[in-house]
Amino acid sequence: MSFLSDLAFEAALIARSLGDYFSGGGLRLGVTGLSRSGKTVFLTALVSNLLAGVRLPVLAASAEGRIARARLEPQPDDAVPRFAYEDHMASLAGPDRCWPRSTRRISQLRLTIEFESANRWGGRDASLAIDLVDYPGEWLLDLPLLDKAYATWAQETLVASETRARAPLSADWRAAIAGLDPHAEANEDSARAIAERFTAYLRRARESVYALSTLPPGRFLMPGDLEGSPALTFAPVPIEGDMIAPGTMGAMMERRYEAYKTFVVKPFFRDHFARLDRQIVLVDALTALNSGPAALADLENALSEVLGAFRAGRSSSLASIFRPRIDKILFAATKADHLHHTSHDRLEAILRLLTAKAIARAEGVGAEIDVIAMAAIRATREAEIRHHSETLEAIIGVPQKGETIGGEIFDGVAEAAVFPGELPEDPAAIFEGDAIALPEADNDWRFVRFRPPLLQRGQPAPQIRLDRALQFLIGDRLA
């Protein structure tokens, strides 16, 4: 990235890395994913399984009985909110049994695992401190903006908004800028109105019925305490030529775009993202499948942008002190429990195809990458149901209130057997076409959302391949 040539910026990165090293930090694991991918659920399940000492067969240290215990430590960074693990567990296990609120800001939790090493000359007691860093994937999609001039970003965004899938969603915003002269005098009311319509377009595109993924600037969707600030009051407008005169509408938009990069994106990169050692990217491929080929193509583009933002590469002891690199990246297709296990391999193959371009880039610099299908919390169980002379493979759970399949609307109370359908054997088949599949479309599959399972007091929920994810992400550090 061009901004990394700034010596002051690099010095700040090194200072943060040294601070982490001397404060006793161990492994910094980033957890991210685009909207609805299950970041909060994943982190809650990870922590609850390790705290409860559940035997995790694929996590070698657990399967071999070498983990003595895990414990939560005081929040290591006073400037970062603590991940509200206890509140999230209360949501899952409470009488209302609801999923925790989704990630809307960065948060952190330190978990220390005490274990016996697997040293062949005799085990010894050891410990691993893991700083779990949870942040919205929408913020990650902002990082490529750091290398883009305003005119370039504006042109790319305008072109994308005119595609078949996005044109109906962006029509109101595009109409608002149709007669706009970027060389006219800057006007605050006009800037605010255009920014509001642009934000409305981004929000509509993110809705589950459309499930589009490439929607920067990310803080427009999750503004937090920046809502209404000038740094979030800009939008793409067509710019012709390289010169934008001061005091014009185009100059105002460009200035605020640059302010957004300087005061929002760069601090996130410097203070949080650039300090990560490992990363899991959670992907809600099922919602994109529901929405059709256009949503899947958009997700593929977003994942490529995401991986392009990572400082990936081989790590070393010296690099981990002065300039950490992400040496392991796991892409996980979540909600595998919404499918029968016979389709899990197909879901994994779809994700592998979605991430193929991104993976090829990261593997070229030495990072280790894997792809899995998983469910951090399993909300369903499987069953075979006889229908006439045919045996159907179903999943059984409690669909959330308002979910619909085949005209049936679920009440959020009754358990139901659902036949989700089979994913195609050839993952490339899912990309055929360029449209959004609306809910009434006749897909070969249709996925509904389920309520959390009924938990036994003090026990973590069942899971699918959470142990495999942990083995990839931290297994070598527990050896």
C-alpha positions in Angstrom: 0.0 0.0 0.0 1.4 3.4 -0.9 0.6 5.0 2.5 3.0 2.5 4.1 5.9 4.5 2.7 5.0 7.1 5.4 7.8 6.6 8.0 5.7 8.0 10.8 2.9 5.5 10.0 5.4 2.6 10.0 6.9 3.8 13.2 3.5 3.8 14.8 2.9 0.2 13.6 6.2 -0.9 15.1 5.5 0.9 18.4 2.2 -0.9 18.7 3.8 -4.3 17.9 6.5 -3.8 20.5 3.9 -2.8 23.1 2.0 -6.0 22.4 5.1 -8.0 22.8 6.3 -6.5 26.1 2.7 -6.5 27.6 2.6 -10.3 27.4 0.3 -10.7 24.5 0.5 -14.1 22.8 -1.5 -14.8 19.7 -3.8 -12.1 18.2 -6.7 -13.9 16.3 -8.9 -11.7 14.2 -12.5 -12.8 13.7 -14.4 -11.1 10.9 -17.1 -11.7 8.3 -19.7 -9.8 6.4 -23.1 -9.1 7.7 -25.1 -12.1 9.1 -22.1 -14.5 9.0 -22.1 -15.4 12.7 -19.0 -13.7 14.1 -20.5 -13.2 17.6 -21.9 -16.7 17.7 -18.5 -18.2 16.6 -16.5 -16.3 19.3 -19.1 -17.2 22.0 -19.0 -20.9 21.1 -15.2 -20.9 20.9 -14.8 -19.5 24.4 -17.6 -21.5 26.0 -16.2 -24.8 24.7 -12.7 -24.1 25.9 -13.9 -22.8 29.3 -16.1 -25.8 29.8 -13.2 -28.2 29.0 -15.3 -30.0 26.3 -13.4 -32.7 24.5 -12.8 -31.5 20.9 -11.7 -34.5 18.9 -10.0 -32.7 16.0 -8.1 -30.2 18.2 -5.1 -32.3 19.0 -4.3 -30.8 22.4 -7.9 -31.4 23.5 -8.2 -34.9 22.1 -4.9 -35.9 23.8 -6.1 -34.5 27.1 -3.3 -32.0 27.3 -5.4 -28.9 28.0 -5.5 -28.4 31.7 -7.9 -25.4 31.7 -8.8 -22.2 30.0 -9.6 -18.9 31.7 -10.6 -15.4 30.8 -8.1 -12.6 31.6 -8.7 -8.9 32.3 -9.3 -6.8 29.2 -5.7 -6.2 27.8 -6.5 -3.0 25.9 -8.1 -0.1 27.8 -9.2 1.6 24.6 -11.1 -1.3 23.1 -14.5 -2.5 24.4 -14.5 -6.0 25.9 -16.3 -8.7 23.9 -19.5 -9.2 26.0 -19.2 -13.0 26.3 -21.4 -13.4 29.3 -24.2 -11.3 27.8 -24.1 -13.4 24.6 -24.2 -16.7 26.6 -27.2 -15.3 28.5 -29.0 -14.6 25.2 -28.4 -18.1 23.9 -29.3 -19.9 27.1 -32.0 -17.7 28.4 -35.7 -18.4 28.3 -36.2 -16.6 25.1 -33.3 -18.4 23.3 -32.3 -15.8 20.9 -29.1 -15.2 18.9 -26.8 -12.6 20.3 -26.8 -9.1 18.7 -24.5 -8.9 15.7 -21.1 -7.3 15.7 -21.4 -3.5 15.2 -18.0 -2.3 16.5 -14.6 -3.7 17.4 -14.3 -5.7 20.6 -11.7 -7.9 22.3 -11.3 -10.7 24.8 -8.2 -12.4 26.2 -8.3 -16.1 26.8 -5.5 -18.0 28.3 -5.1 -21.8 27.8 -3.0 -23.8 30.2 -1.7 -27.0 28.6 1.0 -29.6 28.6 3.3 -29.5 25.6 3.7 -32.5 23.4 7.5 -32.3 23.4 8.8 -35.8 22.7 11.4 -35.4 25.4 8.7 -35.1 28.0 5.9 -32.7 28.3 6.1 -29.5 30.3 3.5 -27.0 31.5 2.9 -24.1 29.2 0.2 -21.5 28.5 -1.0 -19.6 25.5 -2.6 -16.1 25.7 -5.0 -15.5 22.8 -6.3 -12.0 22.1 -9.6 -12.5 20.2 -10.4 -9.5 18.1 -13.9 -9.2 16.8 -14.6 -6.6 14.1 -17.2 -6.0 11.3 -16.2 -7.3 7.9 -17.6 -4.1 6.4 -14.7 -2.2 8.0 -12.3 -4.6 6.3 -13.7 -3.7 2.9 -12.7 -0.1 3.5 -8.9 -0.9 3.5 -8.7 -1.0 -0.3 -9.9 2.6 -0.4 -6.5 3.7 1.1 -4.9 3.2 -2.4 -7.8 4.7 -4.3 -8.3 8.3 -5.3 -11.7 9.7 -4.9 -12.3 9.9 -8.7 -11.4 6.3 -9.1 -13.6 5.1 -6.3 -16.5 7.2 -7.5 -16.2 5.9 -11.0 -16.1 2.2 -9.9 -19.0 2.7 -7.6 -21.1 4.4 -10.2 -20.4 1.6 -12.7 -21.3 -1.1 -10.2 -24.5 0.7 -9.3 -25.7 0.4 -12.9 -25.4 -3.4 -13.1 -28.6 -5.5 -13.5 -28.6 -6.6 -9.8 -27.9 -3.1 -8.3 -29.7 -0.7 -10.7 -33.2 -1.0 -9.1 -31.7 -0.5 -5.7 -29.6 2.6 -6.6 -32.2 4.3 -8.8 -33.1 6.9 -6.2 -29.5 7.9 -5.6 -28.6 7.9 -9.2 -31.5 10.1 -10.0 -30.4 12.6 -7.3 -26.9 13.0 -8.9 -28.1 12.8 -12.6 -28.2 16.6 -12.9 -25.5 17.4 -10.4 -22.6 19.6 -11.5 -19.5 18.6 -9.5 -18.0 22.0 -10.5 -20.9 23.9 -8.9 -20.5 25.7 -5.6 -20.4 23.4 -2.6 -23.7 23.1 -0.8 -24.1 21.4 2.6 -27.8 20.6 2.2 -27.2 19.0 -1.2 -24.2 17.0 0.1 -26.3 15.7 3.0 -29.2 14.7 0.8 -27.0 12.9 -1.7 -25.2 11.1 1.1 -28.4 10.0 2.7 -29.7 8.5 -0.6 -26.4 6.8 -1.2 -26.5 5.3 2.3 -30.1 4.1 1.8 -28.9 2.3 -1.4 -26.1 0.5 0.5 -28.5 -0.5 3.3 -31.0 -1.9 0.9 -28.4 -3.8 -1.0 -27.3 -5.5 2.2 -30.8 -6.7 3.1 -31.0 -10.5 3.1 -33.3 -10.6 0.1 -30.4 -9.1 -2.0 -27.4 -10.1 0.1 -24.9 -8.0 -1.8 -21.5 -7.8 -0.2 -19.2 -5.2 -1.8 -20.6 -2.1 -0.1 -17.9 0.3 1.1 -17.6 2.7 2.9 -18.3 0.3 5.7 -19.0 2.9 8.3 -22.0 4.2 6.3 -23.7 0.9 7.3 -22.3 0.9 10.9 -21.6 4.5 11.7 -21.5 4.3 15.5 -20.5 7.6 17.1 -19.6 9.0 13.6 -23.3 9.2 12.5 -24.0 12.6 11.0 -20.3 13.7 10.9 -18.8 15.3 7.8 -16.6 12.3 7.4 -19.7 10.3 6.6 -21.4 13.0 4.6 -20.1 12.3 1.1 -21.0 10.1 -1.9 -19.7 9.3 -5.3 -20.3 11.9 -8.0 -19.1 11.8 -11.5 -15.8 13.6 -11.9 -14.4 14.3 -15.4 -10.7 15.2 -15.6 -8.1 15.5 -12.9 -8.7 19.1 -11.7 -11.4 19.8 -9.1 -11.5 23.5 -8.2 -11.6 24.4 -4.5 -15.0 25.3 -3.1 -16.9 23.1 -5.5 -19.2 20.2 -4.7 -16.7 17.8 -6.2 -13.9 19.2 -4.0 -16.1 18.9 -0.9 -16.9 15.3 -1.7 -13.2 14.5 -2.4 -12.1 16.3 0.8 -14.5 14.3 3.0 -13.6 11.0 1.3 -9.9 11.7 2.1 -10.9 12.6 5.7 -12.8 9.3 6.0 -9.6 7.5 5.0 -7.4 9.5 7.3 -9.5 9.6 10.5 -11.5 6.3 10.2 -9.7 3.8 8.0 -6.1 4.4 8.8 -6.5 4.3 12.6 -8.4 0.9 12.3 -5.5 -0.5 10.2 -2.8 0.9 12.4 -4.3 0.2 15.8 -6.0 -3.1 15.2 -5.8 -4.8 11.8 -2.0 -4.6 11.3 -1.4 -6.3 14.6 -3.2 -9.6 13.8 -1.3 -12.8 13.6 -4.1 -15.1 12.4 -7.5 -14.6 10.9 -10.8 -16.4 10.4 -13.2 -15.0 7.8 -16.8 -16.2 8.3 -18.9 -16.4 5.2 -22.7 -16.6 5.0 -22.7 -18.4 1.6 -26.2 -19.8 2.2 -27.9 -16.3 2.2 -26.0 -15.5 -1.0 -27.2 -18.8 -2.5 -30.8 -17.9 -1.6 -30.3 -14.6 -3.4 -28.9 -16.0 -6.6 -25.9 -15.7 -9.0 -25.6 -11.9 -8.7 -25.2 -12.1 -4.9 -22.7 -14.9 -5.2 -20.6 -13.0 -7.8 -20.7 -10.0 -5.5 -19.6 -12.1 -2.5 -16.7 -13.5 -4.6 -15.5 -10.0 -5.4 -15.8 -9.0 -1.7 -13.8 -12.0 -0.5 -11.1 -11.1 -3.0 -11.0 -7.5 -1.8 -10.9 -8.8 1.8 -7.9 -11.0 1.3 -6.1 -8.3 -0.7 -6.2 -6.1 2.4 -4.4 -8.7 4.6 -0.8 -8.4 5.4 -0.3 -12.0 4.7 2.9 -14.0 4.6 5.3 -16.3 6.5 5.8 -15.2 10.1 9.0 -15.3 12.2 10.0 -14.5 15.7 11.5 -11.2 14.7 8.6 -10.2 12.4 6.1 -11.0 15.2 7.8 -8.4 17.4 8.3 -5.6 14.8 5.9 -6.2 12.0 3.4 -9.0 12.4 2.0 -10.8 9.4 -1.0 -13.0 9.1 0.4 -16.4 8.5 -2.8 -18.4 8.7 -6.2 -17.5 7.2 -9.3 -19.7 7.5 -12.4 -19.1 5.4 -15.4 -20.7 7.0 -18.8 -21.2 5.4 -21.1 -20.9 8.4 -24.6 -22.3 9.1 -23.7 -25.8 7.8 -26.4 -27.1 10.2 -29.0 -25.6 7.8 -28.0 -28.4 5.4 -28.0 -32.2 5.7 -24.4 -33.4 6.2 -24.4 -34.9 2.7 -24.2 -31.4 1.3 -21.5 -30.1 3.7 -18.7 -31.1 1.2 -20.6 -29.3 -1.5 -20.9 -26.2 0.6 -17.1 -26.3 1.2 -16.5 -26.7 -2.5 -18.7 -23.6 -3.3 -16.7 -21.6 -0.8 -13.4 -22.9 -2.2 -14.5 -21.7 -5.6 -15.6 -18.3 -4.2 -12.2 -17.8 -2.6 -10.0 -19.3 -5.4 -8.7 -16.0 -6.7 -8.1 -14.6 -3.3 -6.4 -17.8 -2.0 -4.0 -18.0 -5.0 -2.8 -14.5 -4.2 -2.2 -15.1 -0.5 -0.5 -18.5 -1.0 2.0 -16.8 -3.3 3.4 -14.9 -0.3 3.6 -17.9 2.0 0.4 -17.7 4.1 -1.3 -21.0 4.9 -5.0 -21.0 4.0 -7.8 -23.4 4.5 -11.5 -23.6 3.7 -14.2 -25.4 5.8 -18.0 -25.6 6.2 -19.0 -25.3 9.9 -21.6 -24.4 12.4 -20.2 -22.9 15.6 -23.5 -23.7 17.3 -25.7 -26.4 15.8 -29.3 -25.4 15.8 -30.7 -28.5 14.1 -30.5 -32.3 14.1 -30.9 -34.7 11.1 -33.6 -37.2 10.4 -34.8 -39.4 7.5 -38.5 -39.1 6.8 -40.6 -41.5 4.7 -42.9 -39.8 2.2 -44.9 -42.4 0.2 -42.2 -44.8 -1.1 -39.4 -42.2 -0.9 -37.0 -41.5 2.0 -36.2 -37.8 2.4 -33.2 -36.4 4.3 -34.4 -33.6 6.5 -33.1 -31.3 9.2 -35.3 -30.6 12.3 -35.2 -27.5 14.4 -37.3 -24.5 15.4 -37.5 -22.0 12.6 -37.5 -18.3 13.7 -40.8 -16.6 13.7 -41.8 -15.3 10.3 -39.6 -17.7 8.3 -41.4 -19.0 5.2 -41.0 -22.1 3.0 -43.6 -23.1 0.4 -46.2 -20.7 1.7 -45.9 -22.0 5.3 -45.1 -19.3 7.8 -43.4 -20.5 11.0 -44.4 -19.2 14.4 -41.0 -19.4 16.2 -42.3 -22.0 18.7 -43.1 -25.2 16.9 -40.4 -27.6 15.7 -40.4 -28.4 12.0 -38.8 -30.8 9.6 -37.2 -28.9 6.7 -36.0 -30.3 3.4 -33.4 -27.7 2.4 -32.6 -29.5 -0.9 -29.2 -30.5 -2.3 -26.5 -28.2 -3.4 -25.2 -28.9 -6.9 -22.3 -31.3 -7.4 -20.6 -28.8 -9.7 -20.1 -25.6 -7.7 -19.7 -23.6 -10.9 -23.4 -24.1 -11.6 -24.3 -21.6 -8.9 -22.8 -18.7 -11.0 -25.1 -19.2 -14.0 -26.9 -16.0 -14.7 -26.6 -12.4 -13.4 -29.8 -11.8 -11.5 -31.1 -11.6 -7.9 -33.3 -14.6 -7.0 -36.2 -13.1 -5.1 -38.0 -15.2 -2.4 -40.7 -16.4 -4.7 -38.0 -17.8 -7.1 -38.1 -21.6 -7.7 -34.6 -22.6 -6.4 -33.5 -26.1 -5.9 -32.7 -25.0 -2.3 -34.1 -22.5 0.2 -32.7 -22.0 3.6 -34.5 -20.7 6.7 -33.1 -19.3 9.9 -33.5 -21.4 13.1 -33.6 -20.4 16.7 -30.7 -21.5 19.0 -30.9 -25.0 20.4 -32.2 -25.7 23.9 -29.0 -25.8 26.0 -28.3 -27.9 29.1 -27.4 -25.6 32.1 -23.7 -24.8 32.0 -23.0 -26.8 28.8 -21.9 -25.4 25.4 -24.1 -26.0 22.4 -23.3 -28.8 19.9 -21.2 -27.7 17.0 -20.0 -28.8 13.5 -16.3 -28.6 12.8 -15.5 -25.9 15.3 -12.7 -28.2 16.5 -11.3 -28.4 13.0 -11.3 -24.6 12.8 -9.5 -24.4 16.2 -6.9 -27.0 15.2 -6.0 -24.9 12.1 -5.9 -21.6 13.9 -4.2 -22.4 17.2 -3.3 -26.2 17.1 0.4 -25.6 16.4 0.7 -23.2 19.3 -0.7 -25.8 21.7 1.9 -28.5 20.5 
